[in-house]
Amino acid sequence: MRNYPTVTTQILYPKYLLKAYLLLFLTLYSSICIYSQQQPTTTAWVIPGITYQHAERLKLSAQYALSTHQHTHLLYLQSYIGISKYVILNPAYLYINYHPPAGPVIPEHSFMTGCLLTTKLNRIILEDRNVIWNRFRQHAADMHIYRNRLRLTWPLPGKLQQTRIYSFDETWILINEKRWMRNRIAAGVSSDVLPWFNLDMSYAYEQDKVNGGLNIFFIMGTIQLSRKQR
């Protein structure tokens, strides 16, 4: 006979999970602040956002991103358009505001044309994202970049069904110069701590042809909205 969680368990579980995430956030943030004073090759991004599920095959997303270590603000607008069970189109707009300690603000407008290919291997979700990123810059040459990200996601079973762990490897190619530009490997955890709120934390190691190695921590909190069915 199957045991169903009680109402009390359903209420307390998100509460305790949220506390655990808060503790993890404080630990990570403290570690980042201490370590970044000693090692300049570590940075962190804090990314609040909101998504809106307009229809079964259309989702909209807006995110604001801040990295004080890199003196950068971002505004990231995306849409996810389902073409089939396995194919999702992902057009996006990204505004970058870089303010170096010594110098004027450097704004940048960029557009992305993306396509996500997804399938399942038992419980594991396999996703291959392909993006052409066109960066139009005011004080430097424009850049056109191809990004390919292969990502594996494992939904946790049982009571943690709304929690997922993932890892990915992403390669960047600078189309202008026909050369490898950057590679990023990462691992993280994503959880719907509330029916309308997702918390995502990840670590990535980035190797760049020009800037070398970089440790990156991402902390994302997303409000999830959906259109009411009539």
Stockholm file with secondary structure:
# STOCKHOLM 1.0

chainA/1-230         MRNYPTVTTQILYPKYLLKAYLLLFLTLYSSICIYSQQQPTTTAWVIPGITYQHAERLKLSAQYALSTHQHTHLLYLQSYIGISKYVILNPAYLYINYHPPAGPVIPEHSFMTGCLLTTKLNRIILEDRNVIWNRFRQHAADMHIYRNRLRLTWPLPGKLQQTRIYSFDETWILINEKRWMRNRIAAGVSSDVLPWFNLDMSYAYEQDKVNGGLNIFFIMGTIQLSRKQR
#=GR chainA/1-230 SS CCCCCCHHHHHHHHHHHHHHHHHHHHHHHHHHHHHHHHCTTEEEEEEEEEEEEEETTEEEEEEEEEETTTTEEEEEEEEEEECSSSEEECCEEEEEEECCSSSCCEEEEEEEEEEEEEEEETTEEEEEEEEEEEEEESSSCCEEEEEEEEEEEEECCGGGTTEEEEEEEEEEEETTTTEEEEEEEEEEEEEEEETTEEEEEEEEEEEETTTEEEEEEEEEEEEEEECCCC
#=GC SS_cons         CCCCCCHHHHHHHHHHHHHHHHHHHHHHHHHHHHHHHHCTTEEEEEEEEEEEEEETTEEEEEEEEEETTTTEEEEEEEEEEECSSSEEECCEEEEEEECCSSSCCEEEEEEEEEEEEEEEETTEEEEEEEEEEEEEESSSCCEEEEEEEEEEEEECCGGGTTEEEEEEEEEEEETTTTEEEEEEEEEEEEEEEETTEEEEEEEEEEEETTTEEEEEEEEEEEEEEECCCC
//
